[in-house]
Amino acid sequence: MKNLSDQDLLQRCLDREEAAWAEFVERFSGPIRGAIYATLRRYAPELVSPEQARDLFQQVFLALCQDDCRRLRSFKGRGGCSLAGWLRVVATRQVIDQLRRREPAGRPLHGAPGDQPGSRPLDPPDQGPLAPEMMEDKEAVAFLRRELHELKPRERLIMQLRFGDGLSGREVASLVGVSRNHLDQIVHRIKARLKKRAREEGYV
Amino acid sequence: MAEDQRLDRLLGAALAPSGGRDASGAEPCPGGEVLASYLEGGLGREAREKLEQHLAACPVCRLTLAAAREAREAPEPPAPPDWLAGARSGLAAAFGSREGGVSAPSPRPRQGWRRWLSWPRLLPVGAALVTAGLTLVVLHSFPLGTRRQSPPAPRHNTLLLERVPTSPKALPRPGRAAPAPRVRRRGPSPPRAAMPGREEGLALAPPRAKVARPRPGAGLDLVSVQAPPGHDSRLLATRIRRRLPVLAACRAKAAASGGGKRVIRLVIDKGGRARLAPGQAPGALARCLLEHWSGLELPRPDRELVLVLTFRLP
């Protein structure tokens, strides 16, 4: 079983071989455990504990096997996606779903206005989202939304991650798959363009 | 400087998750494979742009992606033994195994028309068919009239016809014997797909394809081809069967060790080259397959895959 490729192992699991399942749990315990801890540390550091993580670990495997392994059967490896990478995403989604169900009326995970500063790394990087009391700022914000909407998908995502979600430059660069220098150039270029447009429209 | 700070502040407000969602936010979130492929840099340009458009509007997917990226870049030690044991016992319970293992799950419930294939339902149908058959035999042996019956038209095995792709010319005509199956294609091969099993509409085909009958020419009967999920085993089996004469030389070598079934496990790399899978004994048939693999002219896979080929030797 140790020598089996991931795809072969998956197939044997779907064929319900006991030894294959044992190997599957062992082989992918690292990525799944890592995803659980990373998600908890990131969005609910107060909940990080071995017991909590172990419960979530079991839940991920159970979710994979539900409905005759429906979710596991859905994996096709499209786009060169590795099984370990897919399992990381599955585990992350599972933990986020649990956290959202846990605090439906409490602190949202996505750093919406009203978040406690520092409680979540996805908070905006400045002193908190703007509360635009002044009509001038409201109009400027509406103008920026229109301008941002015109950006290319990648540029808009970068601005969203950097300024909306407050990720560090290193994190954004890693997420979108560009170097840190390249990311800084993209952000600088977009901001220069926005400033120019804002001056033309009289917002700055 | 003050202008830059103000712009940053305004951008934070404009991009706050409470606002700024466009219409694409209403789209369903992409599957886990898409997000994972994005992180691994495996998405094509069009798919990547579509995902980035969705991500810009979907905070939950951005959360998922950010945490998955963090997990990917961190060291991933295996889970402690008690976690593994807990997961295994949880799986055993989920599968309903009484022995505590995962090897005895309840059988999949039959759905749709398949539920009519259970023994209790089929028994009366079978009895009726047997009775009808006996009646026909009796009537045939003792005809009621004196009129000679015309010779019966050749019966076509519809199952075989379904499985063997043929042109209209290859279909048997009434009153004539079925033509011998074409074993060698003349002229250049048609353009091949970039990836095996990735043709339109074939990706969801079952992973194991049975070959209905032996193909003359090679003296080898390819019983089945098993490929990883995402690859169309039936299509691969068809392509290999078409080129089986290429392996004619293998028959004599393999037959020297006796007839019966041979299961060969091969690893096919991205260049379309074959090598023996780990644990595969280098028997005569396996070595001959490696030698002639390129002659089968199979399309190159998008990534390394393991094929399990089952042959039957006469």
HADDOCK unambig.tbl for C-alpha pairs under 7 A between the chains (distance, minus, plus):
assign (segid A and resid 3 and name CA) (segid B and resid 278 and name CA) 6.84 0.50 0.50
assign (segid A and resid 7 and name CA) (segid B and resid 228 and name CA) 5.63 0.50 0.50
assign (segid A and resid 8 and name CA) (segid B and resid 228 and name CA) 6.33 0.50 0.50
assign (segid A and resid 11 and name CA) (segid B and resid 228 and name CA) 6.99 0.50 0.50
assign (segid A and resid 16 and name CA) (segid B and resid 102 and name CA) 6.97 0.50 0.50
assign (segid A and resid 16 and name CA) (segid B and resid 103 and name CA) 5.67 0.50 0.50
assign (segid A and resid 17 and name CA) (segid B and resid 103 and name CA) 5.40 0.50 0.50
assign (segid A and resid 18 and name CA) (segid B and resid 101 and name CA) 6.42 0.50 0.50
assign (segid A and resid 18 and name CA) (segid B and resid 102 and name CA) 4.96 0.50 0.50
assign (segid A and resid 18 and name CA) (segid B and resid 103 and name CA) 4.60 0.50 0.50
assign (segid A and resid 22 and name CA) (segid B and resid 88 and name CA) 6.71 0.50 0.50
assign (segid A and resid 25 and name CA) (segid B and resid 84 and name CA) 6.50 0.50 0.50
assign (segid A and resid 26 and name CA) (segid B and resid 84 and name CA) 6.62 0.50 0.50
assign (segid A and resid 29 and name CA) (segid B and resid 78 and name CA) 5.46 0.50 0.50
assign (segid A and resid 29 and name CA) (segid B and resid 79 and name CA) 5.42 0.50 0.50
assign (segid A and resid 30 and name CA) (segid B and resid 76 and name CA) 4.78 0.50 0.50
assign (segid A and resid 30 and name CA) (segid B and resid 77 and name CA) 5.19 0.50 0.50
assign (segid A and resid 30 and name CA) (segid B and resid 78 and name CA) 4.17 0.50 0.50
assign (segid A and resid 30 and name CA) (segid B and resid 79 and name CA) 5.83 0.50 0.50
assign (segid A and resid 31 and name CA) (segid B and resid 76 and name CA) 5.84 0.50 0.50
assign (segid A and resid 33 and name CA) (segid B and resid 79 and name CA) 6.42 0.50 0.50
assign (segid A and resid 34 and name CA) (segid B and resid 71 and name CA) 5.41 0.50 0.50
assign (segid A and resid 34 and name CA) (segid B and resid 76 and name CA) 5.53 0.50 0.50
assign (segid A and resid 35 and name CA) (segid B and resid 68 and name CA) 6.08 0.50 0.50
assign (segid A and resid 35 and name CA) (segid B and resid 71 and name CA) 4.87 0.50 0.50
assign (segid A and resid 38 and name CA) (segid B and resid 67 and name CA) 5.98 0.50 0.50
assign (segid A and resid 38 and name CA) (segid B and resid 70 and name CA) 6.35 0.50 0.50
assign (segid A and resid 38 and name CA) (segid B and resid 71 and name CA) 5.42 0.50 0.50
assign (segid A and resid 39 and name CA) (segid B and resid 67 and name CA) 5.23 0.50 0.50
assign (segid A and resid 54 and name CA) (segid B and resid 83 and name CA) 6.19 0.50 0.50
assign (segid A and resid 58 and name CA) (segid B and resid 86 and name CA) 6.90 0.50 0.50
assign (segid A and resid 58 and name CA) (segid B and resid 87 and name CA) 4.97 0.50 0.50
assign (segid A and resid 58 and name CA) (segid B and resid 90 and name CA) 6.84 0.50 0.50
assign (segid A and resid 61 and name CA) (segid B and resid 87 and name CA) 6.74 0.50 0.50
assign (segid A and resid 62 and name CA) (segid B and resid 90 and name CA) 6.95 0.50 0.50
assign (segid A and resid 62 and name CA) (segid B and resid 91 and name CA) 6.28 0.50 0.50
assign (segid A and resid 62 and name CA) (segid B and resid 94 and name CA) 6.98 0.50 0.50
assign (segid A and resid 76 and name CA) (segid B and resid 229 and name CA) 5.73 0.50 0.50
assign (segid A and resid 76 and name CA) (segid B and resid 230 and name CA) 4.86 0.50 0.50
assign (segid A and resid 77 and name CA) (segid B and resid 230 and name CA) 6.78 0.50 0.50
assign (segid A and resid 78 and name CA) (segid B and resid 33 and name CA) 6.79 0.50 0.50
assign (segid A and resid 79 and name CA) (segid B and resid 37 and name CA) 6.02 0.50 0.50
assign (segid A and resid 79 and name CA) (segid B and resid 42 and name CA) 5.40 0.50 0.50
assign (segid A and resid 79 and name CA) (segid B and resid 43 and name CA) 5.78 0.50 0.50
assign (segid A and resid 80 and name CA) (segid B and resid 37 and name CA) 6.62 0.50 0.50
assign (segid A and resid 80 and name CA) (segid B and resid 42 and name CA) 5.80 0.50 0.50
assign (segid A and resid 81 and name CA) (segid B and resid 33 and name CA) 6.06 0.50 0.50
assign (segid A and resid 81 and name CA) (segid B and resid 36 and name CA) 6.14 0.50 0.50
assign (segid A and resid 81 and name CA) (segid B and resid 37 and name CA) 4.82 0.50 0.50
assign (segid A and resid 81 and name CA) (segid B and resid 42 and name CA) 6.90 0.50 0.50
assign (segid A and resid 85 and name CA) (segid B and resid 36 and name CA) 5.37 0.50 0.50
assign (segid A and resid 86 and name CA) (segid B and resid 32 and name CA) 5.84 0.50 0.50
assign (segid A and resid 86 and name CA) (segid B and resid 33 and name CA) 5.52 0.50 0.50
assign (segid A and resid 86 and name CA) (segid B and resid 36 and name CA) 5.32 0.50 0.50
assign (segid A and resid 88 and name CA) (segid B and resid 68 and name CA) 5.95 0.50 0.50
assign (segid A and resid 89 and name CA) (segid B and resid 32 and name CA) 5.75 0.50 0.50
assign (segid A and resid 89 and name CA) (segid B and resid 36 and name CA) 6.36 0.50 0.50
assign (segid A and resid 89 and name CA) (segid B and resid 64 and name CA) 6.82 0.50 0.50
assign (segid A and resid 89 and name CA) (segid B and resid 68 and name CA) 5.69 0.50 0.50
assign (segid A and resid 90 and name CA) (segid B and resid 32 and name CA) 6.22 0.50 0.50
assign (segid A and resid 92 and name CA) (segid B and resid 64 and name CA) 5.91 0.50 0.50
assign (segid A and resid 92 and name CA) (segid B and resid 67 and name CA) 6.71 0.50 0.50
assign (segid A and resid 92 and name CA) (segid B and resid 68 and name CA) 6.23 0.50 0.50
assign (segid A and resid 93 and name CA) (segid B and resid 64 and name CA) 5.94 0.50 0.50
assign (segid A and resid 110 and name CA) (segid B and resid 17 and name CA) 6.98 0.50 0.50
assign (segid A and resid 110 and name CA) (segid B and resid 59 and name CA) 6.11 0.50 0.50
assign (segid A and resid 112 and name CA) (segid B and resid 16 and name CA) 6.40 0.50 0.50
assign (segid A and resid 112 and name CA) (segid B and resid 17 and name CA) 5.58 0.50 0.50
assign (segid A and resid 112 and name CA) (segid B and resid 18 and name CA) 6.05 0.50 0.50
assign (segid A and resid 124 and name CA) (segid B and resid 12 and name CA) 6.48 0.50 0.50
assign (segid A and resid 129 and name CA) (segid B and resid 12 and name CA) 5.88 0.50 0.50
assign (segid A and resid 129 and name CA) (segid B and resid 13 and name CA) 5.45 0.50 0.50
assign (segid A and resid 130 and name CA) (segid B and resid 9 and name CA) 6.23 0.50 0.50
assign (segid A and resid 130 and name CA) (segid B and resid 10 and name CA) 6.78 0.50 0.50
assign (segid A and resid 130 and name CA) (segid B and resid 12 and name CA) 7.00 0.50 0.50
assign (segid A and resid 130 and name CA) (segid B and resid 13 and name CA) 5.29 0.50 0.50
assign (segid A and resid 141 and name CA) (segid B and resid 10 and name CA) 5.77 0.50 0.50
assign (segid A and resid 141 and name CA) (segid B and resid 13 and name CA) 6.65 0.50 0.50
assign (segid A and resid 141 and name CA) (segid B and resid 14 and name CA) 5.20 0.50 0.50
assign (segid A and resid 144 and name CA) (segid B and resid 11 and name CA) 6.97 0.50 0.50
assign (segid A and resid 144 and name CA) (segid B and resid 14 and name CA) 6.34 0.50 0.50
assign (segid A and resid 145 and name CA) (segid B and resid 14 and name CA) 5.50 0.50 0.50
assign (segid A and resid 145 and name CA) (segid B and resid 20 and name CA) 6.30 0.50 0.50
assign (segid A and resid 153 and name CA) (segid B and resid 49 and name CA) 5.92 0.50 0.50
assign (segid A and resid 153 and name CA) (segid B and resid 52 and name CA) 5.39 0.50 0.50
assign (segid A and resid 153 and name CA) (segid B and resid 53 and name CA) 4.73 0.50 0.50
assign (segid A and resid 154 and name CA) (segid B and resid 49 and name CA) 6.71 0.50 0.50
assign (segid A and resid 154 and name CA) (segid B and resid 52 and name CA) 5.68 0.50 0.50
assign (segid A and resid 156 and name CA) (segid B and resid 56 and name CA) 6.23 0.50 0.50
assign (segid A and resid 157 and name CA) (segid B and resid 52 and name CA) 6.09 0.50 0.50
assign (segid A and resid 157 and name CA) (segid B and resid 55 and name CA) 6.57 0.50 0.50
assign (segid A and resid 157 and name CA) (segid B and resid 56 and name CA) 4.57 0.50 0.50
assign (segid A and resid 160 and name CA) (segid B and resid 15 and name CA) 5.89 0.50 0.50
assign (segid A and resid 160 and name CA) (segid B and resid 56 and name CA) 6.10 0.50 0.50
assign (segid A and resid 163 and name CA) (segid B and resid 11 and name CA) 6.26 0.50 0.50
assign (segid A and resid 163 and name CA) (segid B and resid 12 and name CA) 5.06 0.50 0.50
assign (segid A and resid 163 and name CA) (segid B and resid 15 and name CA) 6.86 0.50 0.50
assign (segid A and resid 164 and name CA) (segid B and resid 12 and name CA) 5.07 0.50 0.50
assign (segid A and resid 164 and name CA) (segid B and resid 15 and name CA) 4.55 0.50 0.50
assign (segid A and resid 164 and name CA) (segid B and resid 16 and name CA) 5.04 0.50 0.50
assign (segid A and resid 175 and name CA) (segid B and resid 39 and name CA) 6.69 0.50 0.50
assign (segid A and resid 175 and name CA) (segid B and resid 66 and name CA) 6.90 0.50 0.50
assign (segid A and resid 175 and name CA) (segid B and resid 69 and name CA) 6.65 0.50 0.50
